[in-house]
Amino acid sequence: MKDWREIQRDTARRERRSLLAEAVTFERFAEMAKQKRLPVGSVWHWSTGEIYGPIGSADKENRNASAA
């Protein structure tokens, strides 16, 4: 049997997505997206209730000001 929690976390790690929120329902995620409180390209993983930022967003957190 597949463990979707691990599959979705591994996918987020491979895509270098940053974790934005935990324990969020789909309704709350939809509300946050509608209010534009999340970056474009964010995803909600149904198996864990976690919201991840756009692809590559984890890399942006590690950049310094001179690398731009």
CYANA upper distance limits for C-alpha pairs under 8 A (distance plus 0.5 A):
  2 LYS  CA      7 ILE  CA      8.50
  3 ASP  CA      7 ILE  CA      6.95
  4 TRP  CA      8 GLN  CA      6.40
  4 TRP  CA     47 SER  CA      6.60
  5 ARG  CA      9 ARG  CA      6.65
  5 ARG  CA     47 SER  CA      5.84
  5 ARG  CA     48 THR  CA      6.42
  6 GLU  CA     10 ASP  CA      6.42
  7 ILE  CA     11 THR  CA      6.69
  8 GLN  CA     12 ALA  CA      6.75
  8 GLN  CA     45 HIS  CA      7.23
  8 GLN  CA     47 SER  CA      8.13
  9 ARG  CA     13 ARG  CA      6.70
 10 ASP  CA     14 ARG  CA      6.65
 11 THR  CA     15 GLU  CA      6.64
 12 ALA  CA     16 ARG  CA      6.54
 12 ALA  CA     17 ARG  CA      5.76
 12 ALA  CA     18 SER  CA      8.31
 12 ALA  CA     52 TYR  CA      7.71
 13 ARG  CA     17 ARG  CA      6.68
 15 GLU  CA     55 ILE  CA      5.95
 15 GLU  CA     56 GLY  CA      6.80
 16 ARG  CA     55 ILE  CA      6.44
 16 ARG  CA     56 GLY  CA      5.29
 16 ARG  CA     57 SER  CA      6.91
 16 ARG  CA     58 ALA  CA      5.81
 16 ARG  CA     59 ASP  CA      7.26
 17 ARG  CA     52 TYR  CA      6.25
 17 ARG  CA     53 GLY  CA      5.86
 17 ARG  CA     54 PRO  CA      6.41
 17 ARG  CA     55 ILE  CA      5.65
 17 ARG  CA     56 GLY  CA      6.03
 17 ARG  CA     57 SER  CA      5.67
 17 ARG  CA     58 ALA  CA      5.65
 18 SER  CA     52 TYR  CA      5.96
 18 SER  CA     53 GLY  CA      5.77
 18 SER  CA     54 PRO  CA      8.15
 18 SER  CA     56 GLY  CA      8.36
 18 SER  CA     57 SER  CA      6.06
 18 SER  CA     58 ALA  CA      5.00
 19 LEU  CA     50 GLU  CA      7.75
 19 LEU  CA     51 ILE  CA      6.64
 19 LEU  CA     52 TYR  CA      5.05
 19 LEU  CA     53 GLY  CA      6.89
 20 LEU  CA     50 GLU  CA      8.05
 20 LEU  CA     51 ILE  CA      5.93
 20 LEU  CA     52 TYR  CA      5.85
 20 LEU  CA     53 GLY  CA      6.76
 21 ALA  CA     50 GLU  CA      6.14
 21 ALA  CA     51 ILE  CA      5.61
 21 ALA  CA     52 TYR  CA      7.74
 22 GLU  CA     48 THR  CA      8.22
 22 GLU  CA     49 GLY  CA      6.49
 22 GLU  CA     50 GLU  CA      4.87
 22 GLU  CA     51 ILE  CA      6.94
 23 ALA  CA     48 THR  CA      7.49
 23 ALA  CA     49 GLY  CA      5.25
 23 ALA  CA     50 GLU  CA      6.38
 24 VAL  CA     28 ARG  CA      6.73
 24 VAL  CA     29 PHE  CA      7.02
 24 VAL  CA     49 GLY  CA      5.41
 24 VAL  CA     50 GLU  CA      6.67
 24 VAL  CA     51 ILE  CA      7.90
 25 THR  CA     29 PHE  CA      6.76
 25 THR  CA     49 GLY  CA      6.57
 26 PHE  CA     30 ALA  CA      6.58
 26 PHE  CA     44 TRP  CA      7.81
 26 PHE  CA     46 TRP  CA      8.04
 26 PHE  CA     49 GLY  CA      8.16
 27 GLU  CA     31 GLU  CA      6.70
 28 ARG  CA     32 MET  CA      6.63
 29 PHE  CA     33 ALA  CA      6.67
 29 PHE  CA     44 TRP  CA      7.45
 29 PHE  CA     51 ILE  CA      8.19
 30 ALA  CA     34 LYS  CA      6.57
 31 GLU  CA     35 GLN  CA      6.70
 32 MET  CA     36 LYS  CA      6.69
 32 MET  CA     37 ARG  CA      5.74
 32 MET  CA     38 LEU  CA      6.90
 33 ALA  CA     37 ARG  CA      6.40
 33 ALA  CA     38 LEU  CA      6.08
 38 LEU  CA     42 SER  CA      7.13
 38 LEU  CA     53 GLY  CA      8.24
 39 PRO  CA     53 GLY  CA      7.10
 39 PRO  CA     54 PRO  CA      7.47
 40 VAL  CA     54 PRO  CA      7.25
 41 GLY  CA     53 GLY  CA      7.11
 41 GLY  CA     54 PRO  CA      5.02
 41 GLY  CA     55 ILE  CA      7.80
 42 SER  CA     51 ILE  CA      7.37
 42 SER  CA     52 TYR  CA      6.07
 42 SER  CA     53 GLY  CA      4.81
 42 SER  CA     54 PRO  CA      5.32
 43 VAL  CA     51 ILE  CA      6.14
 43 VAL  CA     52 TYR  CA      5.88
 43 VAL  CA     53 GLY  CA      7.06
 43 VAL  CA     54 PRO  CA      7.90
 44 TRP  CA     49 GLY  CA      7.08
 44 TRP  CA     50 GLU  CA      6.28
 44 TRP  CA     51 ILE  CA      4.97
 44 TRP  CA     52 TYR  CA      6.98
 45 HIS  CA     49 GLY  CA      6.02
 45 HIS  CA     50 GLU  CA      5.97
 45 HIS  CA     51 ILE  CA      6.89
 45 HIS  CA     52 TYR  CA      8.40
 46 TRP  CA     50 GLU  CA      7.92
 53 GLY  CA     57 SER  CA      6.46
 53 GLY  CA     58 ALA  CA      8.49
 56 GLY  CA     60 LYS  CA      7.51
 57 SER  CA     61 GLU  CA      7.43
 58 ALA  CA     62 ASN  CA      7.67
 59 ASP  CA     63 ARG  CA      7.35
 63 ARG  CA     67 ALA  CA      6.80
 63 ARG  CA     68 ALA  CA      8.26
 64 ASN  CA     68 ALA  CA      8.02
